[in-house]
Amino acid sequence: MKYIGGDIVLKTLNVREPLTLDGNVPIYQNAQSVNADYTISDNTNAMSAGPITIASGVTVTVGTGETWTVV
C-alpha cells in the first residue's frame, strides 16, 4: 500500500502497520489483486479501493467480527 499526501510525500507501508496521515489531501494506492493468502487480523477491519481480483487458489480470510470493505 502506498500513500501520497501533503507535499507529495510517498511512503511504502506494510499492510499490517497502522496508517497515519500527513498533509491535507490524502490519496491511498493499493494493488488491484491479491496474489497470496491473507488473513484480516483479529479485532481489526480492512479496506481496499476496488475492483480487487483474488488470484486463483488464493484465500482471503475474514474472521467473525472482522470486516473487509472494498470501495
DRENDOKE-517804 format. One record per residue: x, y, z of N, C-alpha, C in turn; residue in one letter; residue number from 1. Coordinates in Angstrom, 1 decimal, always signed. Each point is the difference from the previous one (the first is absolute). Layout:
<rec n_xx="X" n_yy="Y" n_zz="Z" ca_xx="X" ca_yy="Y" ca_zz="Z" c_xx="X" c_yy="Y" c_zz="Z" res="a" n="NUM"/>
...
//
This chain:
<rec n_xx="+0.8" n_yy="-1.2" n_zz="+0.0" ca_xx="-0.8" ca_yy="+1.2" ca_zz="+0.0" c_xx="+0.9" c_yy="+1.2" c_zz="+0.0" res="m" n="1"/>
<rec n_xx="-0.4" n_yy="+1.1" n_zz="-0.7" ca_xx="+0.8" ca_yy="+1.2" ca_zz="-0.1" c_xx="-0.9" c_yy="+1.2" c_zz="+0.4" res="k" n="2"/>
<rec n_xx="+0.6" n_yy="+1.0" n_zz="+0.5" ca_xx="-0.8" ca_yy="+1.2" ca_zz="+0.4" c_xx="+0.7" c_yy="+1.2" c_zz="-0.6" res="y" n="3"/>
<rec n_xx="-0.7" n_yy="+0.9" n_zz="-0.6" ca_xx="+0.5" ca_yy="+1.3" ca_zz="-0.5" c_xx="-0.8" c_yy="+1.1" c_zz="+0.6" res="i" n="4"/>
<rec n_xx="+0.6" n_yy="+1.0" n_zz="+0.6" ca_xx="-0.7" ca_yy="+1.1" ca_zz="+0.6" c_xx="+0.8" c_yy="+1.2" c_zz="+0.3" res="g" n="5"/>
<rec n_xx="-0.6" n_yy="+1.1" n_zz="+0.3" ca_xx="+0.8" ca_yy="+1.2" ca_zz="+0.3" c_xx="+0.9" c_yy="+0.4" c_zz="-1.1" res="g" n="6"/>
<rec n_xx="+1.3" n_yy="+0.1" n_zz="+0.2" ca_xx="+0.9" ca_yy="+0.5" ca_zz="-1.0" c_xx="+0.5" c_yy="-1.2" c_zz="-0.8" res="d" n="7"/>
<rec n_xx="-0.8" n_yy="-0.9" n_zz="-0.5" ca_xx="+0.3" ca_yy="-1.2" ca_zz="-0.7" c_xx="+1.0" c_yy="-0.8" c_zz="+0.7" res="i" n="8"/>
<rec n_xx="-0.3" n_yy="-0.4" n_zz="+1.2" ca_xx="+0.8" ca_yy="-0.9" ca_zz="+0.8" c_xx="-0.5" c_yy="-1.4" c_zz="-0.3" res="v" n="9"/>
<rec n_xx="+0.9" n_yy="-0.9" n_zz="-0.4" ca_xx="-0.3" ca_yy="-1.4" ca_zz="-0.4" c_xx="+0.6" c_yy="-0.9" c_zz="+1.0" res="l" n="10"/>
<rec n_xx="-0.9" n_yy="-0.9" n_zz="+0.6" ca_xx="+0.4" ca_yy="-1.0" ca_zz="+1.0" c_xx="-0.4" c_yy="-1.3" c_zz="-0.5" res="k" n="11"/>
<rec n_xx="+0.8" n_yy="-1.0" n_zz="+0.2" ca_xx="-0.4" ca_yy="-1.4" ca_zz="-0.2" c_xx="-0.3" c_yy="-0.6" c_zz="+1.4" res="t" n="12"/>
<rec n_xx="-1.2" n_yy="-0.5" n_zz="+0.2" ca_xx="-0.4" ca_yy="-0.5" ca_zz="+1.3" c_xx="-0.2" c_yy="-1.5" c_zz="+0.0" res="l" n="13"/>
<rec n_xx="+0.3" n_yy="-0.6" n_zz="+1.1" ca_xx="-0.3" ca_yy="-1.4" ca_zz="+0.2" c_xx="-1.5" c_yy="+0.0" c_zz="+0.2" res="n" n="14"/>
<rec n_xx="-0.8" n_yy="-0.9" n_zz="-0.6" ca_xx="-1.4" ca_yy="+0.1" ca_zz="+0.1" c_xx="-0.5" c_yy="-0.3" c_zz="+1.4" res="v" n="15"/>
<rec n_xx="+0.8" n_yy="-0.5" n_zz="+0.9" ca_xx="-0.4" ca_yy="-0.3" ca_zz="+1.4" c_xx="+0.3" c_yy="+1.2" c_zz="+0.9" res="r" n="16"/>
<rec n_xx="+0.7" n_yy="+1.0" n_zz="-0.5" ca_xx="+0.3" ca_yy="+1.2" ca_zz="+0.8" c_xx="-1.2" c_yy="+0.9" c_zz="+0.1" res="e" n="17"/>
<rec n_xx="-0.2" n_yy="+0.7" n_zz="+1.1" ca_xx="-1.0" ca_yy="+1.0" ca_zz="+0.1" c_xx="+0.3" c_yy="+1.1" c_zz="-1.0" res="p" n="18"/>
<rec n_xx="-1.0" n_yy="+0.6" n_zz="-0.6" ca_xx="+0.2" ca_yy="+1.1" ca_zz="-1.0" c_xx="-0.2" c_yy="+1.3" c_zz="+0.7" res="l" n="19"/>
<rec n_xx="+1.0" n_yy="+0.9" n_zz="-0.2" ca_xx="-0.1" ca_yy="+1.3" ca_zz="+0.5" c_xx="+0.1" c_yy="+1.0" c_zz="-1.2" res="t" n="20"/>
<rec n_xx="-0.7" n_yy="+1.1" n_zz="+0.1" ca_xx="-0.1" ca_yy="+0.9" ca_zz="-1.2" c_xx="+0.9" c_yy="+1.2" c_zz="+0.2" res="l" n="21"/>
<rec n_xx="+0.6" n_yy="+0.4" n_zz="-1.1" ca_xx="+0.8" ca_yy="+1.2" ca_zz="+0.0" c_xx="-0.6" c_yy="+0.9" c_zz="-1.0" res="d" n="22"/>
<rec n_xx="+0.0" n_yy="+1.3" n_zz="+0.2" ca_xx="-0.5" ca_yy="+0.9" ca_zz="-1.1" c_xx="-1.5" c_yy="+0.2" c_zz="+0.1" res="g" n="23"/>
<rec n_xx="-0.5" n_yy="+0.8" n_zz="-1.0" ca_xx="-1.4" ca_yy="+0.4" ca_zz="+0.0" c_xx="-0.9" c_yy="-0.9" c_zz="-0.8" res="n" n="24"/>
<rec n_xx="+0.5" n_yy="-0.6" n_zz="-1.1" ca_xx="-0.9" ca_yy="-0.8" ca_zz="-1.0" c_xx="+0.7" c_yy="-1.3" c_zz="-0.2" res="v" n="25"/>
<rec n_xx="-0.4" n_yy="-1.0" n_zz="+0.8" ca_xx="+0.6" ca_yy="-1.4" ca_zz="-0.2" c_xx="-0.6" c_yy="-0.7" c_zz="-1.2" res="p" n="26"/>
<rec n_xx="+0.9" n_yy="-0.7" n_zz="-0.6" ca_xx="-0.3" ca_yy="-0.9" ca_zz="-1.1" c_xx="+0.6" c_yy="-1.4" c_zz="+0.3" res="i" n="27"/>
<rec n_xx="-0.8" n_yy="-1.0" n_zz="+0.0" ca_xx="+0.4" ca_yy="-1.3" ca_zz="+0.3" c_xx="+0.1" c_yy="-0.8" c_zz="-1.3" res="y" n="28"/>
<rec n_xx="+1.1" n_yy="-0.9" n_zz="-0.1" ca_xx="+0.1" ca_yy="-0.9" ca_zz="-1.1" c_xx="+0.2" c_yy="-1.4" c_zz="+0.5" res="q" n="29"/>
<rec n_xx="-0.7" n_yy="-0.9" n_zz="-0.6" ca_xx="+0.2" ca_yy="-1.4" ca_zz="+0.4" c_xx="+0.0" c_yy="-0.9" c_zz="-1.3" res="n" n="30"/>
<rec n_xx="+0.6" n_yy="-1.1" n_zz="+0.1" ca_xx="+0.0" ca_yy="-1.0" ca_zz="-1.1" c_xx="-1.4" c_yy="-0.3" c_zz="-0.4" res="a" n="31"/>
<rec n_xx="-0.2" n_yy="-0.4" n_zz="-1.3" ca_xx="-1.3" ca_yy="-0.4" ca_zz="-0.5" c_xx="-0.3" c_yy="-1.5" c_zz="+0.1" res="q" n="32"/>
<rec n_xx="+1.0" n_yy="-0.7" n_zz="+0.5" ca_xx="-0.2" ca_yy="-1.5" ca_zz="+0.1" c_xx="+0.7" c_yy="-0.5" c_zz="+1.3" res="s" n="33"/>
<rec n_xx="-0.6" n_yy="-1.1" n_zz="+0.5" ca_xx="+0.6" ca_yy="-0.7" ca_zz="+1.2" c_xx="+0.6" c_yy="-1.2" c_zz="-0.6" res="v" n="34"/>
<rec n_xx="+1.3" n_yy="-0.2" n_zz="+0.1" ca_xx="+0.7" ca_yy="-1.1" ca_zz="-0.6" c_xx="+0.6" c_yy="-1.0" c_zz="+1.0" res="n" n="35"/>
<rec n_xx="-0.3" n_yy="+0.2" n_zz="+1.3" ca_xx="+0.5" ca_yy="-0.9" ca_zz="+1.1" c_xx="-1.1" c_yy="+0.0" c_zz="+1.0" res="a" n="36"/>
<rec n_xx="-0.1" n_yy="-1.2" n_zz="+0.7" ca_xx="-1.0" ca_yy="-0.1" ca_zz="+1.1" c_xx="+0.2" c_yy="+1.1" c_zz="+1.0" res="d" n="37"/>
<rec n_xx="-1.1" n_yy="+0.5" n_zz="+0.5" ca_xx="+0.0" ca_yy="+1.2" ca_zz="+0.9" c_xx="-1.1" c_yy="-0.2" c_zz="+1.0" res="y" n="38"/>
<rec n_xx="+0.3" n_yy="+0.3" n_zz="+1.3" ca_xx="-1.0" ca_yy="-0.1" ca_zz="+1.1" c_xx="-0.2" c_yy="+1.4" c_zz="+0.6" res="t" n="39"/>
<rec n_xx="-1.2" n_yy="+0.5" n_zz="+0.1" ca_xx="-0.2" ca_yy="+1.3" ca_zz="+0.7" c_xx="+0.2" c_yy="-0.3" c_zz="+1.5" res="i" n="40"/>
<rec n_xx="+0.9" n_yy="+0.8" n_zz="+0.6" ca_xx="+0.3" ca_yy="-0.3" ca_zz="+1.4" c_xx="-1.2" c_yy="+0.1" c_zz="+1.0" res="s" n="41"/>
<rec n_xx="+0.1" n_yy="-0.8" n_zz="+1.0" ca_xx="-1.1" ca_yy="+0.0" ca_zz="+1.0" c_xx="-0.3" c_yy="+1.4" c_zz="+0.5" res="d" n="42"/>
<rec n_xx="-1.3" n_yy="+0.3" n_zz="+0.2" ca_xx="-0.4" ca_yy="+1.3" ca_zz="+0.6" c_xx="+0.4" c_yy="+1.2" c_zz="-0.8" res="n" n="43"/>
<rec n_xx="+0.1" n_yy="-0.2" n_zz="-1.3" ca_xx="+0.3" ca_yy="+1.1" ca_zz="-0.9" c_xx="-0.9" c_yy="-0.1" c_zz="-1.2" res="t" n="44"/>
<rec n_xx="-0.1" n_yy="+1.1" n_zz="-0.8" ca_xx="-0.7" ca_yy="+0.1" ca_zz="-1.2" c_xx="+1.0" c_yy="+0.3" c_zz="-1.1" res="n" n="45"/>
<rec n_xx="-0.4" n_yy="-0.2" n_zz="-1.3" ca_xx="+0.9" ca_yy="+0.3" ca_zz="-1.1" c_xx="-0.8" c_yy="+0.7" c_zz="-1.1" res="a" n="46"/>
<rec n_xx="+0.7" n_yy="+0.8" n_zz="-0.8" ca_xx="-0.6" ca_yy="+0.8" ca_zz="-1.1" c_xx="+0.9" c_yy="-0.1" c_zz="-1.2" res="m" n="47"/>
<rec n_xx="-0.6" n_yy="-0.1" n_zz="-1.2" ca_xx="+0.8" ca_yy="+0.0" ca_zz="-1.2" c_xx="-0.8" c_yy="+0.8" c_zz="-1.0" res="s" n="48"/>
<rec n_xx="+0.7" n_yy="+0.7" n_zz="-0.9" ca_xx="-0.7" ca_yy="+0.7" ca_zz="-1.1" c_xx="-0.1" c_yy="-1.0" c_zz="-1.1" res="a" n="49"/>
<rec n_xx="-1.2" n_yy="-0.2" n_zz="-0.6" ca_xx="-0.2" ca_yy="-1.0" ca_zz="-1.0" c_xx="-0.1" c_yy="+0.5" c_zz="-1.4" res="g" n="50"/>
<rec n_xx="-0.2" n_yy="-0.9" n_zz="-0.9" ca_xx="-0.2" ca_yy="-1.4" ca_zz="+0.2" c_xx="+1.3" c_yy="-0.7" c_zz="+0.4" res="p" n="51"/>
<rec n_xx="-0.3" n_yy="-1.2" n_zz="+0.7" ca_xx="+1.1" ca_yy="-0.8" ca_zz="+0.5" c_xx="-0.2" c_yy="-1.4" c_zz="-0.6" res="i" n="52"/>
<rec n_xx="+1.1" n_yy="-0.6" n_zz="-0.5" ca_xx="-0.1" ca_yy="-1.4" ca_zz="-0.5" c_xx="+0.8" c_yy="-0.9" c_zz="+0.9" res="t" n="53"/>
<rec n_xx="-0.6" n_yy="-1.1" n_zz="+0.4" ca_xx="+0.7" ca_yy="-1.0" ca_zz="+0.8" c_xx="+0.5" c_yy="-1.1" c_zz="-0.9" res="i" n="54"/>
<rec n_xx="+1.3" n_yy="-0.2" n_zz="-0.1" ca_xx="+0.6" ca_yy="-1.0" ca_zz="-0.9" c_xx="-0.5" c_yy="-1.4" c_zz="+0.3" res="a" n="55"/>
<rec n_xx="+0.0" n_yy="-0.8" n_zz="-1.0" ca_xx="-0.4" ca_yy="-1.4" ca_zz="+0.1" c_xx="+0.8" c_yy="-0.7" c_zz="+1.1" res="s" n="56"/>
<rec n_xx="-0.7" n_yy="-0.7" n_zz="+0.8" ca_xx="+0.6" ca_yy="-0.8" ca_zz="+1.1" c_xx="+0.4" c_yy="+0.8" c_zz="+1.2" res="g" n="57"/>
<rec n_xx="-0.3" n_yy="+1.3" n_zz="+0.0" ca_xx="+0.4" ca_yy="+0.9" ca_zz="+1.1" c_xx="-1.3" c_yy="+0.2" c_zz="+0.9" res="v" n="58"/>
<rec n_xx="+0.3" n_yy="+0.1" n_zz="+1.3" ca_xx="-1.1" ca_yy="+0.1" ca_zz="+1.0" c_xx="+0.2" c_yy="+1.3" c_zz="+0.8" res="t" n="59"/>
<rec n_xx="-1.1" n_yy="+0.8" n_zz="+0.1" ca_xx="+0.0" ca_yy="+1.1" ca_zz="+0.9" c_xx="-0.9" c_yy="-0.4" c_zz="+1.1" res="v" n="60"/>
<rec n_xx="+0.5" n_yy="+0.0" n_zz="+1.2" ca_xx="-0.8" ca_yy="-0.4" ca_zz="+1.2" c_xx="-0.5" c_yy="+1.2" c_zz="+0.8" res="t" n="61"/>
<rec n_xx="-1.3" n_yy="+0.1" n_zz="+0.2" ca_xx="-0.6" ca_yy="+1.0" ca_zz="+0.8" c_xx="-0.7" c_yy="-0.7" c_zz="+1.1" res="v" n="62"/>
<rec n_xx="+0.5" n_yy="+0.1" n_zz="+1.2" ca_xx="-0.6" ca_yy="-0.7" ca_zz="+1.1" c_xx="-1.2" c_yy="+0.6" c_zz="+0.6" res="g" n="63"/>
<rec n_xx="-0.7" n_yy="-0.7" n_zz="+0.9" ca_xx="-1.2" ca_yy="+0.5" ca_zz="+0.7" c_xx="+0.4" c_yy="+1.3" c_zz="+0.7" res="t" n="64"/>
<rec n_xx="-0.8" n_yy="+1.1" n_zz="-0.2" ca_xx="+0.3" ca_yy="+1.2" ca_zz="+0.7" c_xx="+0.9" c_yy="+1.0" c_zz="-0.8" res="g" n="65"/>
<rec n_xx="+0.6" n_yy="-0.5" n_zz="-1.1" ca_xx="+0.9" ca_yy="+0.8" ca_zz="-0.8" c_xx="-0.8" c_yy="+0.4" c_zz="-1.3" res="e" n="66"/>
<rec n_xx="+0.4" n_yy="+1.0" n_zz="-0.7" ca_xx="-0.7" ca_yy="+0.4" ca_zz="-1.2" c_xx="+1.1" c_yy="+0.5" c_zz="-1.0" res="t" n="67"/>
<rec n_xx="-0.2" n_yy="-0.4" n_zz="-1.3" ca_xx="+0.8" ca_yy="+0.5" ca_zz="-1.1" c_xx="-0.9" c_yy="+0.7" c_zz="-0.9" res="w" n="68"/>
<rec n_xx="+0.2" n_yy="+1.3" n_zz="-0.2" ca_xx="-0.8" ca_yy="+0.8" ca_zz="-0.8" c_xx="+0.8" c_yy="+0.4" c_zz="-1.3" res="t" n="69"/>
<rec n_xx="-0.6" n_yy="-0.2" n_zz="-1.2" ca_xx="+0.6" ca_yy="+0.4" ca_zz="-1.2" c_xx="-0.9" c_yy="+1.1" c_zz="-0.6" res="v" n="70"/>
<rec n_xx="+0.6" n_yy="+1.2" n_zz="-0.1" ca_xx="-0.7" ca_yy="+1.2" ca_zz="-0.5" c_xx="+0.4" c_yy="+0.3" c_zz="-1.4" res="v" n="71"/>
//
